[in-house]
Each structure stands twice: as structure tokens, then as C-alpha cells.
Amino acid sequence: MTKQEIKAGDQVQVISGKSKGKRGEVLKISRNDMRVTVLGVNVRKKCVRKCQNHPDGAILEMEMPIHYSNLRKINEATKSE
């Protein structure tokens, strides 16, 4: 990762891409792929087949991972802006 190490639970802001400007909390980090899953950012719809949890099938909205270079960590000084 970069000098500003991003960890689960940190607040980040998207600085490029379709979700530019959105802020959220880091849910999960995949260090091998250098991708980060952020709450409420890069939300996609995923079709789920019939199963025990969804007897009729379903269309779920899920947060998909985004590359860490498209994120900026928000510290206390930048939260007030």
C-alpha cells in the first residue's frame, strides 16, 4: 500500500472514478489485489439464484471492491471541510 496505510474502519473518500466524491467506511481490504471495499461506494446489483436463504431468488445490491489508488484517507483535519 501507500505511505498512508488504509485499515478496516478508516474513513475514506473516493478521488476518481464513477463514485468520485463519495465518502464511506472501509469494510474489507484485499492486500493481494490492492482493492478495498467501502460502505456505500461502487454499489452493484447481483442476481442470486434460488437457495435456502432466498427461496424465490433475489437481486441484491452489494459493495464491490475499488482500487486503493482511487481512495484518500480522511483524517480529523479534512473531516471539517
Secondary structure, 3 states (H helix, E strand, C coil): CCCCCCCCCCEEEECCCCCCCCEEEEEEEECCCCEEEECCCCEEEEEECCCCCCCCCEEEEEECCEEHHHEEECCHHHHCC
